[in-house]
Amino acid sequence: MLSVDCIFVVIDSILLGVDCIPLVVDQQEVAADVGYEAVPSRKGTKKTQKVKLEYVEPDGKTIELDRDFTPICRPEALINMLSIIKEKDKQVKAITEIGFGGLLSIRLPDINKKLICWILEKFNSVGHMLQFGEGRKYGVQLYDYDVYDVFRLPLVKGVDVEETPRKRVEGDGTFEMIQRWFRKYNKKDNVQSAALSEVEIYLANTNEYGDEFKRAFVIYALGVFLAPTSNRLVDIKLLKAVEDVSKIAKQNWCKYVLDHLGLAVCRWNEKITNTRVGGCLQFLEIIYLQRALFRGVSPPKEIPLVQHWSPDEVSERVAAEVKMGFGLAAVDLTSYPLSKSLGDLSGIPHSASGSKMIEFAIPEGFQTNDDIEKSCDDELEVALKKYCRDLYIV
């Protein structure tokens, strides 16, 4: 059944299954351990960027403080790992099967400090809103669909990421699952979890592509990039979510990434002495670059949006825009999130009632619903392909 009242955005990269080749950069010490060569870290003497935030003192007086910040998010680590994985077709297929293939398109190894400094000043971490324009007159509400637009992660409405129970009794399934991770990734006695660097070594050297590889990749991608941990340890609370590999793609990882970002920035805001900012800051960076129409130019809209931005493209854009001031360009308030129309079409969430519906049989030679569902990574891609097929039939 097809709603003829829907407005739809055709997303070529999903339809064609296009993935971009990432750049290669990572940590020197881990590179030496796993036997691959890393690009030297980019160190310089540039002036430290500071974030200006307002705080209310106990007497009610509002003060402005310059906050230091260091992003915990490490896209360079993920890009370097993906450059190794992309040499192994079966591992690329494995990542795609669990719905994380959009990460193969990431090209930005850094967080642009000038831009993210301004974004942190304008990001409402509690309400998940980015505020543009003079006087913050434009409020851009962010949704889990926006995370899908940027990274094309699994988005299944109503199915939150299953976290590991806090209560763990020796001998039960949860306890044994955690211990298995600790043994495999050489947890040390004096730390609370295994080190992500051990997972990194495994991923860089293994030729496996089955369940163990899929679990390790998701935990690593989250730990260094999507929901980064400040202690660089395996996040125990996520182990339950990846235990049953068949369920990885059937959870709302987009909501998890957005919620984690909001909470991480909120914690940084509240503790003045904390200089480390958690969350996937590159997500906010891409959202700004896509929605702020600098010089009236609308960037490409093929999903995942992260594929459209290279280091040179971001540097060129920031260098030009900083002369005018961030947030002063026109804002695209109508096109995004792109995948929201896909969600409405597939019933995720339910669209408004009263739409005119038509019913038809699928002619011979066209993919059936089952054919499409078996060939796709997630429900939004299923919706897109069904829609394109139905256009031809109707």
N, C-alpha and C positions, 0 to 999 in steps of 0.2 A: 504494500500500500504506500502511496506517495502523496504528500501534501503539495498541492500546486501553488500554495501561497508562500512557500518557503523562499527566502533569499539566500543564495548559496555562493560561496567562494570556491572556485576550482583550485585545488592545491596540487600543482604539477609534481612536486618532488615526492609526495606520498604515492600518487598514482603510478609514477614511473619507478619508484623505489630507488631514487638517486641518493647516494651518500658521498660526502666530500672527503678528500684526503687531508688529515690533520698535519700540523707541524710537529716537531720533536724537541722537547725540552724536559728536564727533570732534575732531581736532586743528585748531586755528585756522589755522595756517600753510598746511596742505594745502587746507583749505576755501577759502581765499582764491584759491589757484591754480586750483582746478577749478570755481569759480563757484557753489558752493552754500554756504548759511549754516550755520554750526556753532553748537551750544549752547556758551556760554562754559564753560571748564573750571572745575570746582568746587574752589576753593582756600579753605583755612581755616587756623585756628591750632590745630587739634586736636593733642593730645599724640601724638607718634610712637609707634607700636606696636613692641614688640621681641619677638623670639622667644628663649625660654630653651632652650639646648641644652647637653648635657653633652659634655665632651671629656676624653680621658685624656692626661695629660702623660707625657713620656718616663720619669719616675720611677714611673709607675703610678698617680699620684694623679688622682682624678676632679675636675674643676672644672666650674662652670656659668657660661656666658657669655650675656650679653644681646646678641643679634644684630640689627642693623638689616636691613631688607629693603625692596626696591622691586620689585613684580611687573613683569615684562617683558610679560606677557600683556595685550593691549589690546582687550577686548571692545567698548569704545566705538567704536573705529575700524571694526571689522567691522559693528557695528549701523548706524553711519552709512552705510556703503557699501551695506548691504542695503536701507536705506530708499530709496535711489536706484534700486537694481535692481528693487525690488518694483513700481515704476511701469512697468516694461517686462515684459509678460507673457512674451515670448519668451525673455528672459534668465532669468526665474524658472524656466521650463520647462527651459532649458539646464542650470541648476544642479541641478535635480531629476534630470535624465537621467543625470548623472554621479554621483549618489548623495549629493550634499551638500545636498539640500533641507532636511534637519533643522535646518541652521543658521539658516534663516529664522524659526525659533521663538525665537531668543535674545532675551531681554528685559532682561537685567542688564548695564548699561553699566560697572559697577564691580566690583572685587573687594572684598568686605567685609574691611577690615583687621583688625578685632577677631577675626572668625571664622577667617580664614586664618592669623592669627598662632598661634592654638591648634592648628589643623590641621597646620601645619608642625612644631610640636613633637611631634606624635603620628604623623606620616607616616614609615613606614619606606621610604625611597626605593629601597633596594636590593631589598627583597622585595615592593615594591608593596603594602604593607599599611597600613591605617589602624587605629590602636589606640585603642579607646574604654574608658571606665569607669575607676574608681579602680584604680590599679596596672596599667593597660592590660590588663585581664582579657579584653576582647573584641577579637579580631583579625579585622578585616574584610579578607579577601584581595580584591584588585582584579584584574579580568580585562579582556581586550579587549571582552568582552560588556558590561561596565559602561560603557565609552565609547560603545558602540552605544546603550545605554539612555539615556544623557544627550543625545547629539547625533545619533544615527541616521546615522552615517557608514558607508561601505562596509566590510563585514567578510567577507572571503573567507579561510577557514582554509587555511593552507599556502601562501599567496601573499603574501610580505612585499613591502612597498613597494620598488620597484626604484630603487636609488640610482645617481647618475651616477658612472661609473668615475673613479677618481682619476687614472689615466694618460690624458692627452689629448695627442694628437699633431696638430700643425697639418695640416689637410687631411682628417682623418678625420671620421666622422659626429658624434661627440661634441663635438669641437672646434667644428665648424660650427654645431651646435645651440646651444652656449653663446654663440657670437659673435652669432647671430641675436637672442638675448635681449638681449645687451649693446647691439646697435645699436638695437633697437626701444625700449628703455627708457633710452637715453642714459647708458650707463655712463661715469663720469668716469675719467680716466687714473690718478688717484691713489688709487682705491679698488678693492677686489678684485671687486666685483660691482655690478650695477645697484641703484639705490635702490628700496625698496618704495613710496616716495612717487610714483615715476614710474608704477608699476603702478596705484597708486590713482588717479592722474590719468586714466590710460587708462580704467579701469573706470567712473569717474564720468561720463565724457563720451561714451563709445562707445554706439552703438546696435547694435553687432555682437552676435551670440549663437552664433556658430559655434565652431570649434576654438580659435581664438586667444583668444576670450573665456573659454572653459572653462578653458584652461591658466592664464590670468592669474588667474582667480578662485581656483582651488585654491592656487596659489602665494601669493596675497595672504592668503587665509584662514589658511593655515598660518603664514605669516610674522608676522602680527599677533596671532594668537589660539591656534590649535591646537598649533603647535610654534614659538613666537615666537623670532625672532632678536634678540639684544641689540644688534647693529649696525644693525638696520633695513634690511638689504640682502636682495636676493633670494637664497634659499638654493640655491646651485648644485647641491648634491647631490640635490635633489628634481626637477631639470629632466627627467631621464630618465624619471621616474615619470609625468610628464604629457605626454610627447612624443607618444605614441600615445593619443589621446583616448579611443578605444574601450576601452582597458585601465584607465582611471582607476577605474572602478567595480568592477574585477575584482581589486583588491588589498586587503590588510588595513590600511586606514588607522587603524582603531581600535587595533590593536597598535602601530602607529607612534607615535600620540599618547601612549599610555601609556608606552611605552619612553622616548620623548623626555622626558616629565615626570619619570620616575624618575631619568634621567641628569642632567637639569638641576638638580633639587633636591639630588642627591648632590654635584654640583660646588659648589653654593653651600654645602652643609654643610662640605665639606672645606677650602674657602678662607675663612678667618675674615675677611679684609679685603674680601671680595666682598659687596656689599650688594644686587646685582641677582639676583632669583630668576626663573629661566626656567621653561618648561613651562606647560601650560594649567591654571592654578590654579583657574579657575572649575569645572573638572571635579571637583576635590576638594571644592569648596564645595557643589556640587549633591549629590554622594554623601553628604556629612554631613547636609545638610538632609533628604534623603529617608530615610535610615536611622535617624537619631536620633529616636525617637518622643517628642518633647517633649510633656508633658501627655497622653501616650498617644494622640496624634493621628497617624494614618497618612496621609501626603500622597498625592495622586492618583498613579496609576501608569501613565498613558498615555505611551507613548513618542512623541517624545523628552521626557525628564523636565525638560529645561531650560525648556520652555514654561510650567511651573507656577509659576515664581518671578519676580516683578517686584521692583524696588527697594524698594517699600513693604512687600511681604510679607517680604522678607529682613530689612529694618531692624526691622520689628515682631517677628519671630521672635528675632533676635539680642538686641534690647533686653530682651525678656522672659527669654530663656534665660541671659543673662550674669549675672543676679542669682542664679541657682542654680549656674551653672558649666557650661561646655561639657563634653560627653561623659558626663554623669551620668544622662541619660535612658535609658530602655530602648532597646535596639538591635534593629532588624529584621534577624535573621541568616538568615532562611529565604526571604524573597520574592525576593531579588535574587541575581544579575542576572536581570531579567525575560526578556531575550532568550535566555538559556541554554536555556530549554525549546524555543524556536523552533529553535535550533541543533541540539539533540538530535533534534528531529522531522525536520529536513531532512538529518540525517546529518552535521552540522557542529558539533562533532566527532561521531564515531561513538558512539551510545548503547550502553548495556550490552546484551550478548547475552541471548537467552532470552526476549525479548518475544513475546507472542502477536500474530500478524499476520493480517490478513484481506485478501482481494483482491476487487475489484469492477470493473464497467464503469461508465463515466460516462454517466448518462442524457442524452438530448437536452434542451437548454435550459440546461445547466450549462457553465461555462467549462472547457475542457480545460487540461491542464498548459501547453501552448504558449501558449494565450490568456493565462493568468495570468502566465507568465514575461515575455511581451512588455509587459505593463501595469505591471510593478513596477520599483522602483528598485534593489533588492538582494535577496540570497538569503533573508534573514530575512523580508522582506515576502512573498516568494513562498511561504515555508513557512506563514506565517500564513493567507494566502488559500486555499491548498490545504487546510489543516486545517479552516477554517470551511466550505468547500464540502463536504468529506468528512463533516463532522458531519451535514449535511442529508441526504446520500445514504445514510449508514449508518443 
